[in-house]
């Protein structure tokens, strides 16, 4: 899988890999979708549907940056309902 030397994350940079897709499809199987994003783009990427964008970081160095710098990185949480009779039918919390 793709790897790189960690550098400071710039989520607004034009070279950030973005996959256009469905947030609902992501909510149906988040683990599968995150594995696909990582395999396709590497350690920093985004999933976008219309004007809504979810950013992802994978790997210990980028995760440390995001979790330790509360001045630069913020999480907004929202509920996405899963399919009927699924474990997610009451809503799942996803970070963007």
Steps between C-alpha positions, in 0.01 A plus 500: 500500500613859445726655758689826519710703737265685732477872444266756643147433380345776291139396444424798278785440255402433138703177481297327773352186340120514499263221408154611387251258647203437724505577871211255539703224331784581740260467796384157378852354532750754639784250548485382139477855369795619713711204381419594140588865558832405662588255222416757232643818651735419787515656844308827445187533288139610491159369396269764355130503416371831367632765741558261792853363544633241747877507555696187593847441636654155530818397677652598834679822403205676337261370765728643770500839325123511475435384856763722662437836330156622605572850368526378138275194489135487600242224471135550421281202572177409329269201502447284193227242510590151384274251322187380680560227756876558495726576793522855365127564463502727804767722342877485493740775597738597223767767519569749226 
